[in-house]
Amino acid sequence: MTLTTVAVLFGCFAICLILLLIYRSTLTMRREDRLALDNSSSHLQAEQTELAAKVNRLNIPVRILSVGSTVLLLILVAMFIYQKMSAAE
């Protein structure tokens, strides 16, 4: 039962991480690294600044989910190995 719970928790973390990475990649596809020098493109500069802020806000959740899913995967593998070794005895 515990192995199933950890597996489901790992799956939730992994799915959330994948969705955040896809969202972040779609944001960075629209981002341009050009500098607007004239006033006519100031609205484009504001849009790019907003996109950069969104991407930067996603860094912490992506790191938390990455570390969490890695830890859960290691726990899952360790529990699986322990269960198989206990059954063999």
Sequence and secondary structure as in RCSB ss.txt:
>XXXX:A:sequence
MTLTTVAVLFGCFAICLILLLIYRSTLTMRREDRLALDNSSSHLQAEQTELAAKVNRLNIPVRILSVGSTVLLLI
LVAMFIYQKMSAAE
>XXXX:A:secstr
 HHHHHHHHHHHHHHHHHHHHHHHHHHHHH       SGGGHHHHHHHHHHHHHHHHHHHHHHHHHHHHHHHHHH
HHHHHHHHHHHHH 
